[in-house]
Amino acid sequence: MTEPKVNPSLEEIARLLDDNGITWAVFAGMAAFAYGSSRLPAGVDILVPVAEGDRVAALFPEAQVTRHKGVKVVHLPGFGVLAAGLPDMDLDEQMAARLTRHEIAGVIVPVIPPEDNILVKGLRGHGPEVGKHDWKDVREMMVHLPTLDWKYLYRRASTCGPREHVGQVLERLEALWRQVGKGPTGPKAFGSSVSTELDEVSGRGLSRTAKLR
């Protein structure tokens, strides 16, 4: 008789990734929960570097592996997903240097920086109509976070897709930060504008008077 397959636990997955020397971190909904969101997600999503996609897939031979917008995703039923990078973001050295550690399901795990998770959620921007809560998570994270490194956030955002969309997301993030009473934000705190700051961090050399819209 074939014994039923037992879904891996977070502790088992963490040990497997660590034992194989793979850099990894929790992101998306569970990272938002770690940073103050009141919503407890049904699963745990893990981010690994793009370059580790094949190795991670090989560690879970019975898992379903798909590609979404060029990203290799390992689906673990009853747990969540392991994503090898995101469409416009990777777990690179910059992110790895800022990983934080939190207890989730009784296990101390690495979590992507709050700035990156806020950016991931804001760029997705999905709402209850599709069963998601991205902007709600962003707001609740902001309420609980004492500060954000806006320079870092803008630097990360500068490589995250179409400039106009990214600019609109950043403006909404700034507005939310002010709404929760955290004071001046991002470029406004630097005495500049969204477009100016994106110009500077992306190194595109565009005019300081260039506008996103």
Secondary structure as the mmCIF struct_conf table of DSSP 4:
data_model
#
loop_
_struct_conf.conf_type_id
_struct_conf.id
_struct_conf.beg_label_comp_id
_struct_conf.beg_label_asym_id
_struct_conf.beg_label_seq_id
_struct_conf.end_label_comp_id
_struct_conf.end_label_asym_id
_struct_conf.end_label_seq_id
HELX_LH_PP_P HELX_LH_PP_P1 THR A 2 SER A 9
HELX_RH_AL_P HELX_RH_AL_P1 LEU A 10 ASP A 19
TURN_TY1_P TURN_TY1_P1 ASN A 20 GLY A 21
STRN STRN1 ALA A 25 PHE A 27
TURN_TY1_P TURN_TY1_P2 ALA A 28 ALA A 28
HELX_RH_AL_P HELX_RH_AL_P2 GLY A 29 ALA A 34
TURN_TY1_P TURN_TY1_P3 TYR A 35 GLY A 36
BEND BEND1 SER A 38 SER A 38
BEND BEND2 ALA A 42 GLY A 43
STRN STRN2 ASP A 45 VAL A 48
HELX_RH_3T_P HELX_RH_3T_P1 VAL A 50 GLU A 52
HELX_RH_AL_P HELX_RH_AL_P3 GLY A 53 LEU A 59
TURN_TY1_P TURN_TY1_P4 PRO A 61 GLU A 62
BEND BEND3 ALA A 63 ALA A 63
STRN STRN3 GLN A 64 HIS A 68
TURN_TY1_P TURN_TY1_P5 LYS A 69 GLY A 70
STRN STRN4 VAL A 71 LEU A 76
TURN_TY1_P TURN_TY1_P6 PRO A 77 PHE A 79
STRN STRN5 GLY A 80 ALA A 84
BEND BEND4 GLY A 85 GLY A 85
STRN STRN6 LEU A 86 LEU A 86
TURN_TY1_P TURN_TY1_P7 PRO A 87 ASP A 88
STRN STRN7 MET A 89 MET A 89
HELX_RH_AL_P HELX_RH_AL_P4 GLU A 93 ALA A 96
TURN_TY1_P TURN_TY1_P8 ALA A 97 ARG A 98
STRN STRN8 THR A 100 ILE A 104
TURN_TY1_P TURN_TY1_P9 ALA A 105 GLY A 106
STRN STRN9 VAL A 107 VAL A 111
HELX_RH_AL_P HELX_RH_AL_P5 PRO A 114 ARG A 124
HELX_RH_3T_P HELX_RH_3T_P2 PRO A 128 VAL A 130
TURN_TY1_P TURN_TY1_P10 GLY A 131 GLY A 131
HELX_RH_AL_P HELX_RH_AL_P6 ASP A 134 HIS A 144
BEND BEND5 PRO A 146 PRO A 146
HELX_RH_AL_P HELX_RH_AL_P7 TRP A 150 ALA A 157
TURN_TY1_P TURN_TY1_P11 SER A 158 THR A 159
BEND BEND6 CYS A 160 GLY A 161
HELX_RH_AL_P HELX_RH_AL_P8 ARG A 163 GLN A 179
TURN_TY1_P TURN_TY1_P12 VAL A 180 GLY A 181
BEND BEND7 PRO A 184 PRO A 184
HELX_RH_AL_P HELX_RH_AL_P9 GLY A 186 PHE A 190
TURN_TY1_P TURN_TY1_P13 GLY A 191 GLY A 191
BEND BEND8 SER A 192 SER A 192
HELX_RH_AL_P HELX_RH_AL_P10 VAL A 194 SER A 202
TURN_TY1_P TURN_TY1_P14 GLY A 203 GLY A 203
TURN_TY1_P TURN_TY1_P15 ARG A 208 THR A 209
#
